[in-house]
Structure formats: structure tokens, C-alpha cells
């Protein structure tokens, strides 16, 4: 950010940080044993909407790369634009490692295409709750919806406390943004 940006109040969004996503691989055992939760075969990247033709090209490239993975990659990919205008790239498959690798590869492709600032979050389903990764803060936080616009705060705090030693968890609950009605 330059001097004129500071003077005129313009801020540049930080690029998405993708590498901390791999910490979920080691935390998976704690999620299974300590939280009695299993991966729900759905994960997604949430992107701030930009020109759809650009996303179409990225989606095609993602599908082409996944086809190269063949039998070793057991996830399917689809896209969804929600009512709030966010673009979702959704991975469906039974293996959490495939989802993590697919999301990381997708985020890297998005960054290479020049859209790093559109990376908002990655979301993983674990039964009735979700684990959300904030690309901007490189931290995870739990989300336990209990209805259309309500959530179980106490369960979220218990999940955070359980995973804090295994994952970079967001400390500030004010930054635990809900993603209502996720398509995963």
C-alpha cells in the first residue's frame, strides 16, 4: 500500500494464505476421537464474486487437473453461486485428504490467475457442524448452525478448545463469521 492509498483511505486486501490448510490433515484424528465427528464428504472454497468468465476458465482448469488424478483422486467438483453473490467450488468425496489437496490446488490456481484477493474461506462439513478456514487470517473456526439464523455458541467454543492445540484457531469469536445455508 502506497502513500496515496493511506491518505485517501484505500486499503488493499491481503492475499489468501493457503498453506495452513494442511494442518487439518493432522487434526483429523482429534476431530474423530475427541469430538466424535467424521468428515461429511463435502468441502468447498468460497470466493468473492468477480467476472464469471474468469471463474469458468478456472473451473475448467480444475476439472482438467482432477481428471489427471484419475483413480487416486476420489472427489467430484461442482460450482454454485449463492443468493448472496458468492461463488462456491464444491468438492464431494469420502476422503478428507483429497478434499484438502483439491482445495489447496484450487486456491493456488485462483492465486495464479490473479484473484488471490477473492479467496474468502474454505469450509468442511463434519456431521452437523462445519470447520471454516479463513484465507485472510490463516486460521480455522467452528460453525454450528441450529436453524436458519441461529447457532450453538457453546458447542463452537468447546470445538475450538478441543482443536486449539492441533490447528491455528481464530482467537477472536467476533471473526467467526457464519456461512448460512452452505451448499455442502
N, C-alpha and C positions, 0 to 999 in steps of 0.2 A: 504494500500500500504506500503510495507516494504522499508527498506533502499536500498536494491539491485535494487528494481524496480525504485526507484528515480535515482540511479546512472546510470542505463542503459537506462533510458528514457521510461520505460514501464509504461503505465497507465492502471488502471482498470476502466472500465466504471461503472458509478453509477447504482445501480438497479433502475428499473422503479418505479415511485411513482404513486399509483393508487387512493388514497382517494380523491384527489382534483377533480376528475372526477364528483363526486356527486354535486359539485357546479352548474353544468349545469342544474340540476333539478330546482333550484330556479331562475336561469337566463332565463328559458324558457319563462316566461311571458314577460320579457323585449324584448326578441327576437321577440315574436309575436307582441307586441304592438308598441314598439319603432322602430323596424326595418321592420315591416310589412312582416315578414318571418315566415314560418311554417316548422316544421320538415318534411323532404322529404322522410321519411320511410326507410332510408338507413344509416347505420353506420358501421364502421369497425375498427379492430385493424390491425396495420401494424407492421410486425415483420421482423427483420433481419433474413435472411435465415440461417438455420442450418440443421442438418440431418433431411431429410423428414420423416423418420420412427418415429422420436420423435414427429413431428407435427401430424402425422397420429394418434398416440396414444392420444395426447391431443385433436385433433378434435373429436375422438370417445367419449372421456370422456365428452366433451362439449355437444355433441348431446345427450348422455345418460342423463346428468343432465337436459337439456332443456326438454326432454321427461317427466321427473318427474314433471315439472312445469305445464304440461297439458294445460287446458283452461286458466289458469291465465297468461301464458306467450305466447303472440301472435306474436312471431318473428320466422323466419326460419333462419338457418345458413348455409352458404356455404363457401368454401375456394377458393382462387385464388392465383396463382403465377404469378407475372407480369414480363414484359420483362427485368426489372432491377434486378430481382432476389429476390424481396421482397415477403413475404408471407402475404396474407390478409385473415382475418377471418371476413366475412361479415354478418351482421345482417340485415334482411329485415322484417319490420313490422311497423304498423302505430303509435305505442306508443313510445314516446321518453324515458319514464321511463323504459320500457322493454329493450330498447337498452342500456341505461346507466347501468342497472343492469346486463345485459348479458355481456357487455364489461368488467365490473368490475370483474364479476365472471371468465370470460375467462382469464383476466390478472392475477388474483390470482392463477388460475390453472397453468398458464405458469410459474409464480414465484415459485410455489411449486414444479414444475418439474425441477427446476434448470436453467431455461432460462430467468431469470429476465433481464439480460443484452441484450436480443434480443427484448424487448419491445421498439418500437420506438415511435409510435403515435396512437392516436385514432382519427377517422375522422367522422364528422357528416354532412350530407347534409341538407341544408336549401334553397331549391329552386335552384337559380343559383350560390350560394356561399356555402362555407364549413367552418366549425369551426374545427380546428385541436387542439388536446391536445397533448403536448409533455410530454411523461412519464418521461424523464430525468430531465426536468426543472419544472414539475408540473404546467405548465402554458398553457393557450389557446392562439390561434391567428387565425385571419380570413384568408381565401384564396379565392380570387375572380378571377377565370380564365376567360379570354376573348378570348382565342384562344389556339392554340397548345402550345405555349411557351410565352404567354403574360398574364399579369394580371392587374387588376384595382387597383392600389396602393391607389388612393384617397378614393375609396369605402372601402378598407381594413382599412384605418386609421379612417374613420367615424364609421365603425363597432366596431373597438377597443375602440374608445372614448365612444361609447354608452354602451358597456358592461364592461368597466373598473371598475365600482362600484359594479358589480354583479358577476364577475368572476376574478380569478387570471390570468390576461392577461400578455403576454410576452411584456416587455418594449422595447426590442431591435429588431427593424424591420429586422436587419441582420439575426436574428434567425427564421424568418418567412419563413421556407423552403417550397417551393411549392411541392405538390404531383400531378404531371401532370397525366392526363388521369386516374383518380381513377376509379376502377371498381364498384363504388357505385353511 
